[in-house]
Amino acid sequence: MDIFTITSVLVFLSAIFGYINARFLKLPNSIGLMLITIVFTLVVFAIGYVDDTLINAERYIITQIDFKSVLLDIMLSFLLFAGALHTNFEQLRVQRWPILVFSTLGVLVSTFLVGTSVYYLLQILGMDIAFIYCLLFGSLISPTDPIAVLGILKKAGAPKQLETKIVGESLFNDGVGVVVFLTIFQLASSTEVAVSPLEILELFGVEVIGGLALGLALGWGTYKLMRSIDDYDIEVIITLATVMVGTLIAQKFHLSAPLAMVAAGLVVGNDTVRNSAMSATTETYVDKFWELLDILLNTLLFVLIGMEMLVLSFKTDYIIAGLMAIPLVLLCRYLSLLLPIKFFEKRLDFVPKTNLVMTWGGLRGGISIALALGLTEAMHRDVFLVITYIVVVFSIIGQGLTVGKLVKRVTT
């Protein structure tokens, strides 16, 4: 099958599964699509014992898609720009310091807590895996996924200041998490040549600061172009070009494309730029275009996540490790947020039990799976991929279905 055929099949499945969810289940799209796709794949598995035509076709489609490249190099930039474009900039400005700490220090602390706890868990289960690889797992599972968080929180009815903290943290810690992962990945890969602390700091700094600087420059350039004309068709295309060209530039110079797109989206989407650069018609078309693109890519993403179970090695030890990792990952997230929340809650308006809601509402998603798929066999890819998949599925379905009830309980 060629790329067009594979894409057509995925869009067709997404449309059918989306219809079933909207017509019968009425769950948030990310949850409903993943749940239906997993059930569909399990049914295909069962049919495979009688006739393997369907399972071979589905497995072929998955093997033809480089999920890591498709998500991290292409889809993620569009999804993060769309998410940032519709984020309340004023609320984000007010909550900027806790969001900054959550998305940087929080990710680093969680990485080491998860890595250490999973290292000892695997030792207890008889799997002798080096600490550096467990740390690598900690870095890929610690960032919360804005793609999963955004859609679910909108339906949860969370107070704006709480929603801003969770969404803002997710937008930024995604980019930071990818950089932390790449840094530890380089350390884990450098078995012959030692990597100095200065080189690590330089890699981290270039990725993060360079990515943010690029994003601010792209956002400013987009604003200037849109302000100089009044043509909604062309202005929509300008925003699209910003994301596509900006991603290419970031990849070319080894900057963080996710952070660049978040920064660009926040600049273009804030009220000051909207009021001075966009007419009412342009604003409507820009918003609707990015909402539609966001929905389409989200739909495809969660169908792909559901289908990824076909490439996993479901060994008993791996499944046990994955199930035991769920409470460990949640506990580590809770602990990583504890001190920052205690520090800021007296200075800013924090709702009751913010730590509990942020822990349970900090969902993991496709980014964690994509990073796990990027591990090598020497890094024990199979075991960490299964653990990651189990944590992500529980996060999106288990936490996603109950976070709304938790929000209502603690805020009423």
Order of alpha helices (4+ residues) and beta strands (2+ residues): alpha-alpha-alpha-alpha-alpha-alpha-alpha-alpha-alpha-alpha-alpha-alpha-alpha-alpha-alpha-alpha-alpha-alpha-alpha-alpha
